[in-house]
């Protein structure tokens, strides 16, 4: 069973009501029971008591919880979905508090603040890697934050400030990248051309994860000019392009002082092989299959980037973990 995902547009505003799932999960099939529990966890469902779960009512949650109930029934369990309306504002507030993510945001902010002690002392690339993981943690918290507030804004601002400071330590000079030394590189528009494949997708991932977390990506059609003020990559005449021996991803690593990161360099070997062949890389066949599947499944370029970002994230984490052993 593929766990359904929460409606990404459902976080803002009060729900009309609340969805309550009353269930006895399958006992004869441990795998089915575990998949059901993981689905509830992925939705951020609150546990009222054993076998009773609560979620804000949204179109996405309703589809997901009804689909889960059908799955449980088909696997010899019991499930009943009910729409619950609070009796008064106090009960509504009690339900809301079950989905309070404040503690997780506060812990994240404390971690970010503690990293500042190492600025100017610790290896900037190591700090950047930690901040990259914290960005993913923030995204995972926000994905299940049905009632976002000031703490979410504070956490994002603190992380962006830390990433900006870390980036200044990591890239003290930008002239080598073909830009003015003081030209800002945060919150920029970055543009590349179709078709999107390993090199351009890997570059987009690298930009959003290590160079410009607030980047806006623009996908150019055939013959379409790069927008004024945008930073182009992966095509002739762009700020970052192929060189005689390197694909754009590798060129970007070299010019942005990221080539010394072993995990990023190993991903570069895969990207190079998928684009221009050369020295075989064992992992390349698997990555090629994943990218082909993503291209076939995704209806838009933005969807394709989101899906392939997960592939590159997993590769990076695997290589980084191997490097620590």
N, C-alpha and C positions, 0 to 999 in steps of 0.2 A: 504494500500500500504506500503510495506517495503522500506524505503529509501535506495537507492543504495549507496555504499561507494566508495570513491575515490580510484583509483589505487595506492597502497602503494609504487610502484616503479616509480611513475611519477614525484616525486618532483625534481629530479636532471635534469639539462640541459635545454636548450631552447626548447619550443614547436615548432613544425613545423608550427603551425598556431593557430588560436583561434576559439573556438566554441561560436556562438552567438545564444541565444534562444530568439525569439520574440514571445510573448504570451499574450493572454487574458485569464487569469485563470478563472476556473468555478465560476459563480456567484450564480447559483441556489443551489449548494451544498457547504455550508461553510466548511464542513469537508474535501472535496476533495481539495478545495482551500488551506486550512491550511496545508494539507499533502504535496501539491506541494511546498509551500513556505518553509516548513521545509526541504524538500529534497534539494532545492537550497541552503539553509543555511548549511546543512550538507556537501555539496560539496564545500563550500567556494566561491560560485559564486559572482562576482562583479555586482552591479546594475548600468547599464549605464543610464537608465531612467526608468520610469514606464513601466513595461512589457518587458524590454530588459535586458538580463543578459549575462555575459561574463565569459568564463572559458578557461584556457589553453587547447589546444588539446592534449589529451592523449588517449590511447585505453580505459582506465577505464572511463574517463570523457565522452568519446563519447558514450559508451554503456549506461552510466547513464543518460545522457541528452536526448538521443533518446528514452530511456525507459520512461522518464518523459514526453516527448512530446506525446508519444502514450497514456499515462495515462490521460493527459489533454484533448486530442481529444476525448477519450472515455467517458469523463465526461462533455461533452457539452462546452468545452473551445476551444481555438484556439492556435496552437503552430507550429512554423516553426524553424527548426534548420539550421543554415548556417555556413559554414566554412569561416572565415575572415582572410585575409592576410594583415598585415600592409603595408602601402605604403613605409615607410622608417624607419630608426633606431629610429627616434624621436617618431614616433607613436608606435613602438614596446616598447620603454621605457615607454611611457604613459600607455600602457596596463599593463606592468609589475608592475608599481607603484600602480595599483589598488589592487594588491595582496601583497603589502608590509606589513609584520608582525612586522616590527622593533619596533613600539610603544608598542606592546604587550610584546615583549621580554624585552624591556627596563623597563617597569613597573614591570615585574616579577623579574628582577634582582634587582631593588630597594627594592622590598618587601623582597627578600632573604637577602639582605644586612641589612635591618632594623631589621631582626630577631636576628642578631649577638649581638645586645645590650643586649638581654635577656640571652645569654649563660653564665652559671654559676650563674644566678639569678633566672630565671623562671624554672618551672618544666620541666626537659628534655623530659618527655613523651608528654607534651603539645606541645613543640617545634617540636618534631618528628611528631605529628599528623598534624601540620600546614605544615610541609615540605612534608608530604605525599600528602596533597591536592595540594600543589604547583607542585609536580611531575606530578600529573594528569593534572593540568592546562598546564604545559609545553608540555605534550603529545598531548593535544587537539590543542594547537597552531601549533605544528610541523606537525600534521596530515593534516593541511590545508596550510602548507608552501610550495608552489610550487617552490620557488626559494631560498632555504636555503643559509645562508651566515654566516659571523663571529659572528653575534649576537646570532644565535641559538647555536653555539658552546660555546660562553661565558655563556649563560644562563644555559646550561647543566653543564658546569664546576662549575659555582657558586653554583648550587643546589647540585651537588655531594660533593663539599667541605663542604657545610653547613650540609649535611646529615652525612658526616664523622665526623665532629666536634660534632654534636648532639649525634651520636652513642657512641662516646667516653665518653660523659657525662652520657649517659643512661646505658652503660655497662663498668664501670671502670675496672672490672675484668672479664676475660674470662675463668679462670681456672675451674669454676663451670660447664662450658659447655663441659668439657672434652678436652680442647685444651690448649696449652701454653698461658700464660698470654699475651704475645706480638704477638701472631699469628694473622695476618691480616684476616679480614672476609669480605672485600670488593672486588668485582670483582672476586670472587671465582667460581669454578665449584661445583655445588650441584647435587647430584645424588639420585634417588629413583627408585623403581622397579614397574613393571606392576603387577597387573592392577591398573590403576589410579582411585581412588575413593575419597570420602569425605576427609579422613585424609591426604592423600598424596597431594591432590590438595590444601587443605587449608594450609598445610605446605609450599608448593611452593609459594602460594600467600603471606603468612606471610613473607617469606624470601625476596621476591622481593619488598614488600611494606615497611617493617620495619627493616630488618636486612641487606640486601645486594641488593640495587637497581640495581646494575650492574651484578647481578648473571647470570651465564649460567647454564641452567638446562639440565641434562642428564637423559634419561629414559632408565633404564636397563632392558634387556630381562631376561627370566628365565635362571638362572645359570651364567649370565654375571657378572664378577667381577667389583667392584667399581673402577673407574680409580684412578691411583696414584695421590695423592694431592687433590682429590675431597672430599667434605664433604657429607657424606651419611645421609639419613633420611628416616624413615618409613620402615625399614627392620632390621632383626636380624643382630647384629654386626655393625650397622651404628653408626655414632656420636650421632644421635638422634633417639631413638626408643621408643616403648611402654614400660611402666613400669607396675607394678602390678595393679595400679588403674587408670592410665592415658593413653590415646592414644598419639601418637607422637606429635600432635599439642599442646596438653595440656602440655606435657613434655617440649616441646620447649619454651612455654610461661614461665613455671616455671624456667627453667635453664637460660633463657635470660632476666630475670627480667621484663617480659611483662605481667605477670598474674595480676598485679595491674591495668591494663587497663580494665575497665569494659566492653567496647564494644568487645574487643578481647576475654575476658573471656566468654561472652555470645555466641560468635561464637563457642568457644570451647565446650560449652554445646551441641550445635547442632551437631557438628562433633562427639562428644563422643556418642551421641544417635544413629546417623546414622551408626556408626561402631560397637558398642558393646551393644547398647540399654542402659538400666538403666532408670534413671528418664526421663519421657517423656518431650519433649520440643514442644510447640504448633507450632512453625515455622518450625520444622524439616520436616514435610510432604511436605510443599511447596518447601523447599530447595532440598529435595530428588527428586521431580518432575523436577526441573530445572536442576539438575545434570544429571539425566537420559536423559533428552532431549539433553543436551550438548554432552554427550557421544555418543548418536545416530547420531547427526548431524555432528560432527567434524571428518575430515578425518585424522588428525594427532594429536599427543600428544601436540605439540606446539599450534595448533588451540584450542584444548580442554582447555589448561591452559588459553589462552587469553580470551576465552568465560567465563570460570568459575571465572576468576579474577573479571569480572564485577559483577557477583553474590555476591562475598564476599565483593567487594567494596560497593555495595548498602546496604548489611547487616550492614557493619561497620558504614556507614554514618547514617543509620536509628537508630542504637543503640546509636551512639554518640550524635545525635540530641535529642533523648529521655532522655539521661543522663543530658543534659543541661537544661531541663525544670524544 
